Amino acid sequence: MYGFPGLNPGDRWCVTARNWLQAHRDGVAAPVVLAATNEKVLSIVDLSFLKENAVDVPSDLSGLE
């Protein structure tokens, strides 16, 4: 319908802080790469919520398939 093939393992997707917070409240929050997250998100999302969903991303993404 939209011509979007979807994401592949290792892909990153930007989500707005408000949408991420709603997903967190609904119990379906996406993993968070803290190193790639702007500090301004803390005005909307509590740091403890982000840490609960934090993931490390290896520098070599080839093993994520």
HTML snippet that shows the backbone in 3Dmol.js (N, CA, C, O; Angstrom):
<script src="https://3Dmol.org/build/3Dmol-min.js"></script>
<div id="view" style="width:600px;height:400px;position:relative"></div>
<script>
const pdb = `
ATOM      1  N   MET A   1       0.816  -1.188   0.000  1.00  0.00           N
ATOM      2  CA  MET A   1       0.000   0.000   0.000  1.00  0.00           C
ATOM      3  C   MET A   1       0.870   1.266   0.000  1.00  0.00           C
ATOM      4  O   MET A   1       0.625   2.190  -0.776  1.00  0.00           O
ATOM      5  N   TYR A   2       1.889   1.304   0.878  1.00  0.00           N
ATOM      6  CA  TYR A   2       2.746   2.482   0.973  1.00  0.00           C
ATOM      7  C   TYR A   2       4.075   2.303   0.245  1.00  0.00           C
ATOM      8  O   TYR A   2       4.845   3.258   0.137  1.00  0.00           O
ATOM      9  N   GLY A   3       4.358   1.115  -0.250  1.00  0.00           N
ATOM     10  CA  GLY A   3       5.605   0.871  -0.951  1.00  0.00           C
ATOM     11  C   GLY A   3       6.807   0.764  -0.028  1.00  0.00           C
ATOM     12  O   GLY A   3       7.947   0.889  -0.475  1.00  0.00           O
ATOM     13  N   PHE A   4       6.562   0.535   1.253  1.00  0.00           N
ATOM     14  CA  PHE A   4       7.653   0.405   2.227  1.00  0.00           C
ATOM     15  C   PHE A   4       7.892  -1.071   2.496  1.00  0.00           C
ATOM     16  O   PHE A   4       7.003  -1.763   2.991  1.00  0.00           O
ATOM     17  N   PRO A   5       9.095  -1.565   2.171  1.00  0.00           N
ATOM     18  CA  PRO A   5       9.349  -3.002   2.300  1.00  0.00           C
ATOM     19  C   PRO A   5       9.545  -3.473   3.734  1.00  0.00           C
ATOM     20  O   PRO A   5       9.569  -4.679   3.980  1.00  0.00           O
ATOM     21  N   GLY A   6       9.682  -2.571   4.670  1.00  0.00           N
ATOM     22  CA  GLY A   6       9.892  -2.959   6.067  1.00  0.00           C
ATOM     23  C   GLY A   6      11.346  -2.821   6.464  1.00  0.00           C
ATOM     24  O   GLY A   6      12.191  -2.423   5.663  1.00  0.00           O
ATOM     25  N   LEU A   7      11.623  -3.153   7.698  1.00  0.00           N
ATOM     26  CA  LEU A   7      12.975  -3.037   8.235  1.00  0.00           C
ATOM     27  C   LEU A   7      13.677  -4.380   8.206  1.00  0.00           C
ATOM     28  O   LEU A   7      13.043  -5.434   8.210  1.00  0.00           O
ATOM     29  N   ASN A   8      14.991  -4.320   8.178  1.00  0.00           N
ATOM     30  CA  ASN A   8      15.826  -5.515   8.223  1.00  0.00           C
ATOM     31  C   ASN A   8      16.590  -5.527   9.533  1.00  0.00           C
ATOM     32  O   ASN A   8      16.768  -4.477  10.149  1.00  0.00           O
ATOM     33  N   PRO A   9      17.048  -6.697   9.974  1.00  0.00           N
ATOM     34  CA  PRO A   9      17.844  -6.747  11.200  1.00  0.00           C
ATOM     35  C   PRO A   9      19.007  -5.755  11.130  1.00  0.00           C
ATOM     36  O   PRO A   9      19.727  -5.690  10.134  1.00  0.00           O
ATOM     37  N   GLY A  10      19.174  -4.990  12.200  1.00  0.00           N
ATOM     38  CA  GLY A  10      20.236  -3.995  12.253  1.00  0.00           C
ATOM     39  C   GLY A  10      19.814  -2.607  11.823  1.00  0.00           C
ATOM     40  O   GLY A  10      20.537  -1.644  12.077  1.00  0.00           O
ATOM     41  N   ASP A  11      18.645  -2.472  11.168  1.00  0.00           N
ATOM     42  CA  ASP A  11      18.149  -1.159  10.773  1.00  0.00           C
ATOM     43  C   ASP A  11      17.747  -0.368  12.014  1.00  0.00           C
ATOM     44  O   ASP A  11      17.333  -0.933  13.026  1.00  0.00           O
ATOM     45  N   ARG A  12      17.877   0.934  11.913  1.00  0.00           N
ATOM     46  CA  ARG A  12      17.409   1.814  12.985  1.00  0.00           C
ATOM     47  C   ARG A  12      16.246   2.624  12.457  1.00  0.00           C
ATOM     48  O   ARG A  12      16.163   2.930  11.267  1.00  0.00           O
ATOM     49  N   TRP A  13      15.355   2.963  13.362  1.00  0.00           N
ATOM     50  CA  TRP A  13      14.172   3.705  12.983  1.00  0.00           C
ATOM     51  C   TRP A  13      13.977   4.818  13.994  1.00  0.00           C
ATOM     52  O   TRP A  13      14.011   4.567  15.199  1.00  0.00           O
ATOM     53  N   CYS A  14      13.776   6.021  13.539  1.00  0.00           N
ATOM     54  CA  CYS A  14      13.568   7.161  14.422  1.00  0.00           C
ATOM     55  C   CYS A  14      12.091   7.233  14.810  1.00  0.00           C
ATOM     56  O   CYS A  14      11.209   7.195  13.952  1.00  0.00           O
ATOM     57  N   VAL A  15      11.841   7.337  16.097  1.00  0.00           N
ATOM     58  CA  VAL A  15      10.475   7.431  16.615  1.00  0.00           C
ATOM     59  C   VAL A  15      10.391   8.708  17.447  1.00  0.00           C
ATOM     60  O   VAL A  15      11.309   9.007  18.211  1.00  0.00           O
ATOM     61  N   THR A  16       9.307   9.459  17.309  1.00  0.00           N
ATOM     62  CA  THR A  16       9.170  10.663  18.128  1.00  0.00           C
ATOM     63  C   THR A  16       9.041  10.269  19.588  1.00  0.00           C
ATOM     64  O   THR A  16       8.554   9.186  19.911  1.00  0.00           O
ATOM     65  N   ALA A  17       9.480  11.153  20.463  1.00  0.00           N
ATOM     66  CA  ALA A  17       9.433  10.873  21.898  1.00  0.00           C
ATOM     67  C   ALA A  17       8.000  10.624  22.361  1.00  0.00           C
ATOM     68  O   ALA A  17       7.757   9.724  23.165  1.00  0.00           O
ATOM     69  N   ARG A  18       7.068  11.401  21.869  1.00  0.00           N
ATOM     70  CA  ARG A  18       5.667  11.225  22.290  1.00  0.00           C
ATOM     71  C   ARG A  18       5.120   9.857  21.860  1.00  0.00           C
ATOM     72  O   ARG A  18       4.441   9.184  22.635  1.00  0.00           O
ATOM     73  N   ASN A  19       5.418   9.457  20.627  1.00  0.00           N
ATOM     74  CA  ASN A  19       4.950   8.147  20.164  1.00  0.00           C
ATOM     75  C   ASN A  19       5.638   7.018  20.913  1.00  0.00           C
ATOM     76  O   ASN A  19       5.008   6.009  21.228  1.00  0.00           O
ATOM     77  N   TRP A  20       6.940   7.178  21.203  1.00  0.00           N
ATOM     78  CA  TRP A  20       7.653   6.147  21.952  1.00  0.00           C
ATOM     79  C   TRP A  20       7.054   6.021  23.349  1.00  0.00           C
ATOM     80  O   TRP A  20       6.857   4.909  23.839  1.00  0.00           O
ATOM     81  N   LEU A  21       6.764   7.152  23.995  1.00  0.00           N
ATOM     82  CA  LEU A  21       6.183   7.124  25.339  1.00  0.00           C
ATOM     83  C   LEU A  21       4.818   6.439  25.321  1.00  0.00           C
ATOM     84  O   LEU A  21       4.506   5.662  26.222  1.00  0.00           O
ATOM     85  N   GLN A  22       4.009   6.719  24.309  1.00  0.00           N
ATOM     86  CA  GLN A  22       2.707   6.050  24.209  1.00  0.00           C
ATOM     87  C   GLN A  22       2.894   4.548  24.038  1.00  0.00           C
ATOM     88  O   GLN A  22       2.174   3.761  24.652  1.00  0.00           O
ATOM     89  N   ALA A  23       3.847   4.146  23.215  1.00  0.00           N
ATOM     90  CA  ALA A  23       4.131   2.721  23.033  1.00  0.00           C
ATOM     91  C   ALA A  23       4.603   2.100  24.348  1.00  0.00           C
ATOM     92  O   ALA A  23       4.233   0.971  24.670  1.00  0.00           O
ATOM     93  N   HIS A  24       5.411   2.829  25.103  1.00  0.00           N
ATOM     94  CA  HIS A  24       5.868   2.344  26.416  1.00  0.00           C
ATOM     95  C   HIS A  24       4.670   2.123  27.331  1.00  0.00           C
ATOM     96  O   HIS A  24       4.576   1.093  27.998  1.00  0.00           O
ATOM     97  N   ARG A  25       3.766   3.077  27.365  1.00  0.00           N
ATOM     98  CA  ARG A  25       2.552   2.954  28.197  1.00  0.00           C
ATOM     99  C   ARG A  25       1.707   1.769  27.759  1.00  0.00           C
ATOM    100  O   ARG A  25       1.047   1.131  28.579  1.00  0.00           O
ATOM    101  N   ASP A  26       1.727   1.475  26.457  1.00  0.00           N
ATOM    102  CA  ASP A  26       0.962   0.347  25.913  1.00  0.00           C
ATOM    103  C   ASP A  26       1.708  -0.976  26.027  1.00  0.00           C
ATOM    104  O   ASP A  26       1.179  -2.027  25.665  1.00  0.00           O
ATOM    105  N   GLY A  27       2.952  -0.922  26.536  1.00  0.00           N
ATOM    106  CA  GLY A  27       3.737  -2.141  26.722  1.00  0.00           C
ATOM    107  C   GLY A  27       4.423  -2.659  25.475  1.00  0.00           C
ATOM    108  O   GLY A  27       4.806  -3.827  25.421  1.00  0.00           O
ATOM    109  N   VAL A  28       4.585  -1.805  24.467  1.00  0.00           N
ATOM    110  CA  VAL A  28       5.200  -2.249  23.209  1.00  0.00           C
ATOM    111  C   VAL A  28       6.305  -1.295  22.734  1.00  0.00           C
ATOM    112  O   VAL A  28       6.481  -1.098  21.532  1.00  0.00           O
ATOM    113  N   ALA A  29       7.036  -0.713  23.669  1.00  0.00           N
ATOM    114  CA  ALA A  29       8.081   0.246  23.306  1.00  0.00           C
ATOM    115  C   ALA A  29       9.214  -0.421  22.543  1.00  0.00           C
ATOM    116  O   ALA A  29       9.596  -1.555  22.833  1.00  0.00           O
ATOM    117  N   ALA A  30       9.735   0.293  21.577  1.00  0.00           N
ATOM    118  CA  ALA A  30      10.881  -0.186  20.799  1.00  0.00           C
ATOM    119  C   ALA A  30      12.150  -0.080  21.641  1.00  0.00           C
ATOM    120  O   ALA A  30      12.224   0.740  22.556  1.00  0.00           O
ATOM    121  N   PRO A  31      13.148  -0.909  21.334  1.00  0.00           N
ATOM    122  CA  PRO A  31      14.439  -0.766  22.010  1.00  0.00           C
ATOM    123  C   PRO A  31      15.029   0.620  21.731  1.00  0.00           C
ATOM    124  O   PRO A  31      14.754   1.231  20.699  1.00  0.00           O
ATOM    125  N   VAL A  32      15.843   1.098  22.672  1.00  0.00           N
ATOM    126  CA  VAL A  32      16.422   2.434  22.579  1.00  0.00           C
ATOM    127  C   VAL A  32      17.945   2.350  22.563  1.00  0.00           C
ATOM    128  O   VAL A  32      18.549   1.710  23.423  1.00  0.00           O
ATOM    129  N   VAL A  33      18.554   2.998  21.582  1.00  0.00           N
ATOM    130  CA  VAL A  33      20.009   3.148  21.552  1.00  0.00           C
ATOM    131  C   VAL A  33      20.295   4.492  22.221  1.00  0.00           C
ATOM    132  O   VAL A  33      20.178   5.543  21.591  1.00  0.00           O
ATOM    133  N   LEU A  34      20.666   4.451  23.492  1.00  0.00           N
ATOM    134  CA  LEU A  34      20.840   5.690  24.247  1.00  0.00           C
ATOM    135  C   LEU A  34      21.869   6.619  23.618  1.00  0.00           C
ATOM    136  O   LEU A  34      21.690   7.837  23.635  1.00  0.00           O
ATOM    137  N   ALA A  35      22.934   6.069  23.069  1.00  0.00           N
ATOM    138  CA  ALA A  35      23.981   6.892  22.458  1.00  0.00           C
ATOM    139  C   ALA A  35      23.468   7.660  21.243  1.00  0.00           C
ATOM    140  O   ALA A  35      24.079   8.650  20.839  1.00  0.00           O
ATOM    141  N   ALA A  36      22.357   7.220  20.658  1.00  0.00           N
ATOM    142  CA  ALA A  36      21.793   7.876  19.480  1.00  0.00           C
ATOM    143  C   ALA A  36      20.542   8.685  19.822  1.00  0.00           C
ATOM    144  O   ALA A  36      19.828   9.143  18.929  1.00  0.00           O
ATOM    145  N   THR A  37      20.282   8.858  21.118  1.00  0.00           N
ATOM    146  CA  THR A  37      19.072   9.539  21.568  1.00  0.00           C
ATOM    147  C   THR A  37      19.413  10.947  22.037  1.00  0.00           C
ATOM    148  O   THR A  37      20.314  11.136  22.854  1.00  0.00           O
ATOM    149  N   ASN A  38      18.686  11.933  21.514  1.00  0.00           N
ATOM    150  CA  ASN A  38      18.931  13.321  21.879  1.00  0.00           C
ATOM    151  C   ASN A  38      18.509  13.576  23.321  1.00  0.00           C
ATOM    152  O   ASN A  38      17.481  13.073  23.774  1.00  0.00           O
ATOM    153  N   GLU A  39      19.300  14.350  24.027  1.00  0.00           N
ATOM    154  CA  GLU A  39      19.037  14.668  25.433  1.00  0.00           C
ATOM    155  C   GLU A  39      17.678  15.348  25.631  1.00  0.00           C
ATOM    156  O   GLU A  39      17.085  15.243  26.704  1.00  0.00           O
ATOM    157  N   LYS A  40      17.189  16.039  24.610  1.00  0.00           N
ATOM    158  CA  LYS A  40      15.907  16.749  24.724  1.00  0.00           C
ATOM    159  C   LYS A  40      14.734  15.802  24.963  1.00  0.00           C
ATOM    160  O   LYS A  40      13.683  16.229  25.440  1.00  0.00           O
ATOM    161  N   VAL A  41      14.905  14.530  24.637  1.00  0.00           N
ATOM    162  CA  VAL A  41      13.830  13.563  24.862  1.00  0.00           C
ATOM    163  C   VAL A  41      13.478  13.478  26.347  1.00  0.00           C
ATOM    164  O   VAL A  41      12.363  13.095  26.702  1.00  0.00           O
ATOM    165  N   LEU A  42      14.425  13.833  27.210  1.00  0.00           N
ATOM    166  CA  LEU A  42      14.191  13.750  28.653  1.00  0.00           C
ATOM    167  C   LEU A  42      13.141  14.742  29.136  1.00  0.00           C
ATOM    168  O   LEU A  42      12.653  14.622  30.259  1.00  0.00           O
ATOM    169  N   SER A  43      12.786  15.715  28.311  1.00  0.00           N
ATOM    170  CA  SER A  43      11.704  16.632  28.676  1.00  0.00           C
ATOM    171  C   SER A  43      10.341  15.966  28.498  1.00  0.00           C
ATOM    172  O   SER A  43       9.324  16.497  28.943  1.00  0.00           O
ATOM    173  N   ILE A  44      10.324  14.797  27.844  1.00  0.00           N
ATOM    174  CA  ILE A  44       9.072  14.079  27.585  1.00  0.00           C
ATOM    175  C   ILE A  44       9.074  12.693  28.218  1.00  0.00           C
ATOM    176  O   ILE A  44       8.063  12.251  28.764  1.00  0.00           O
ATOM    177  N   VAL A  45      10.213  12.011  28.143  1.00  0.00           N
ATOM    178  CA  VAL A  45      10.313  10.616  28.598  1.00  0.00           C
ATOM    179  C   VAL A  45      11.269  10.530  29.780  1.00  0.00           C
ATOM    180  O   VAL A  45      12.369  11.081  29.739  1.00  0.00           O
ATOM    181  N   ASP A  46      10.850   9.844  30.822  1.00  0.00           N
ATOM    182  CA  ASP A  46      11.695   9.650  31.996  1.00  0.00           C
ATOM    183  C   ASP A  46      12.888   8.763  31.645  1.00  0.00           C
ATOM    184  O   ASP A  46      12.742   7.760  30.947  1.00  0.00           O
ATOM    185  N   LEU A  47      14.058   9.138  32.128  1.00  0.00           N
ATOM    186  CA  LEU A  47      15.277   8.387  31.838  1.00  0.00           C
ATOM    187  C   LEU A  47      15.160   6.925  32.259  1.00  0.00           C
ATOM    188  O   LEU A  47      15.709   6.046  31.595  1.00  0.00           O
ATOM    189  N   SER A  48      14.460   6.661  33.339  1.00  0.00           N
ATOM    190  CA  SER A  48      14.319   5.268  33.793  1.00  0.00           C
ATOM    191  C   SER A  48      13.585   4.417  32.758  1.00  0.00           C
ATOM    192  O   SER A  48      13.899   3.238  32.597  1.00  0.00           O
ATOM    193  N   PHE A  49      12.608   5.003  32.053  1.00  0.00           N
ATOM    194  CA  PHE A  49      11.894   4.264  31.004  1.00  0.00           C
ATOM    195  C   PHE A  49      12.841   3.937  29.852  1.00  0.00           C
ATOM    196  O   PHE A  49      12.818   2.832  29.310  1.00  0.00           O
ATOM    197  N   LEU A  50      13.674   4.912  29.484  1.00  0.00           N
ATOM    198  CA  LEU A  50      14.629   4.687  28.398  1.00  0.00           C
ATOM    199  C   LEU A  50      15.626   3.600  28.779  1.00  0.00           C
ATOM    200  O   LEU A  50      15.946   2.730  27.970  1.00  0.00           O
ATOM    201  N   LYS A  51      16.114   3.655  30.012  1.00  0.00           N
ATOM    202  CA  LYS A  51      17.087   2.658  30.466  1.00  0.00           C
ATOM    203  C   LYS A  51      16.487   1.254  30.486  1.00  0.00           C
ATOM    204  O   LYS A  51      17.184   0.279  30.204  1.00  0.00           O
ATOM    205  N   GLU A  52      15.197   1.143  30.818  1.00  0.00           N
ATOM    206  CA  GLU A  52      14.519  -0.165  30.815  1.00  0.00           C
ATOM    207  C   GLU A  52      14.544  -0.800  29.427  1.00  0.00           C
ATOM    208  O   GLU A  52      14.531  -2.024  29.297  1.00  0.00           O
ATOM    209  N   ASN A  53      14.581   0.035  28.398  1.00  0.00           N
ATOM    210  CA  ASN A  53      14.504  -0.440  27.013  1.00  0.00           C
ATOM    211  C   ASN A  53      15.803  -0.243  26.248  1.00  0.00           C
ATOM    212  O   ASN A  53      15.837  -0.388  25.026  1.00  0.00           O
ATOM    213  N   ALA A  54      16.875   0.089  26.968  1.00  0.00           N
ATOM    214  CA  ALA A  54      18.156   0.378  26.323  1.00  0.00           C
ATOM    215  C   ALA A  54      18.798  -0.884  25.760  1.00  0.00           C
ATOM    216  O   ALA A  54      18.731  -1.959  26.358  1.00  0.00           O
ATOM    217  N   VAL A  55      19.415  -0.727  24.609  1.00  0.00           N
ATOM    218  CA  VAL A  55      20.173  -1.812  23.980  1.00  0.00           C
ATOM    219  C   VAL A  55      21.511  -1.261  23.521  1.00  0.00           C
ATOM    220  O   VAL A  55      21.633  -0.083  23.185  1.00  0.00           O
ATOM    221  N   ASP A  56      22.497  -2.118  23.511  1.00  0.00           N
ATOM    222  CA  ASP A  56      23.796  -1.767  22.942  1.00  0.00           C
ATOM    223  C   ASP A  56      23.796  -2.225  21.494  1.00  0.00           C
ATOM    224  O   ASP A  56      23.250  -3.280  21.170  1.00  0.00           O
ATOM    225  N   VAL A  57      24.396  -1.447  20.643  1.00  0.00           N
ATOM    226  CA  VAL A  57      24.489  -1.807  19.234  1.00  0.00           C
ATOM    227  C   VAL A  57      25.959  -2.056  18.922  1.00  0.00           C
ATOM    228  O   VAL A  57      26.791  -1.166  19.097  1.00  0.00           O
ATOM    229  N   PRO A  58      26.283  -3.264  18.460  1.00  0.00           N
ATOM    230  CA  PRO A  58      27.685  -3.542  18.137  1.00  0.00           C
ATOM    231  C   PRO A  58      28.146  -2.713  16.941  1.00  0.00           C
ATOM    232  O   PRO A  58      27.346  -2.360  16.074  1.00  0.00           O
ATOM    233  N   SER A  59      29.433  -2.410  16.902  1.00  0.00           N
ATOM    234  CA  SER A  59      29.952  -1.632  15.774  1.00  0.00           C
ATOM    235  C   SER A  59      29.874  -2.419  14.467  1.00  0.00           C
ATOM    236  O   SER A  59      29.761  -1.827  13.393  1.00  0.00           O
ATOM    237  N   ASP A  60      29.932  -3.749  14.553  1.00  0.00           N
ATOM    238  CA  ASP A  60      29.792  -4.608  13.370  1.00  0.00           C
ATOM    239  C   ASP A  60      28.377  -5.181  13.364  1.00  0.00           C
ATOM    240  O   ASP A  60      28.064  -6.070  14.156  1.00  0.00           O
ATOM    241  N   LEU A  61      27.528  -4.681  12.482  1.00  0.00           N
ATOM    242  CA  LEU A  61      26.119  -5.084  12.442  1.00  0.00           C
ATOM    243  C   LEU A  61      25.873  -6.353  11.644  1.00  0.00           C
ATOM    244  O   LEU A  61      24.733  -6.811  11.568  1.00  0.00           O
ATOM    245  N   SER A  62      26.900  -6.930  11.051  1.00  0.00           N
ATOM    246  CA  SER A  62      26.704  -8.093  10.180  1.00  0.00           C
ATOM    247  C   SER A  62      26.160  -9.302  10.937  1.00  0.00           C
ATOM    248  O   SER A  62      25.561 -10.185  10.322  1.00  0.00           O
ATOM    249  N   GLY A  63      26.350  -9.364  12.226  1.00  0.00           N
ATOM    250  CA  GLY A  63      25.863 -10.506  12.995  1.00  0.00           C
ATOM    251  C   GLY A  63      24.416 -10.397  13.431  1.00  0.00           C
ATOM    252  O   GLY A  63      23.927 -11.279  14.136  1.00  0.00           O
ATOM    253  N   LEU A  64      23.715  -9.346  13.038  1.00  0.00           N
ATOM    254  CA  LEU A  64      22.341  -9.142  13.476  1.00  0.00           C
ATOM    255  C   LEU A  64      21.301  -9.764  12.555  1.00  0.00           C
ATOM    256  O   LEU A  64      20.105  -9.558  12.762  1.00  0.00           O
ATOM    257  N   GLU A  65      21.712 -10.501  11.567  1.00  0.00           N
ATOM    258  CA  GLU A  65      20.742 -11.056  10.614  1.00  0.00           C
ATOM    259  C   GLU A  65      20.024 -12.248  11.139  1.00  0.00           C
ATOM    260  O   GLU A  65      19.181 -12.816  10.445  1.00  0.00           O
TER     261      GLU A  65
END
`;
const viewer = $3Dmol.createViewer("view");
viewer.addModel(pdb, "pdb");
viewer.setStyle({}, {cartoon: {color: "spectrum"}});
viewer.zoomTo();
viewer.render();
</script>
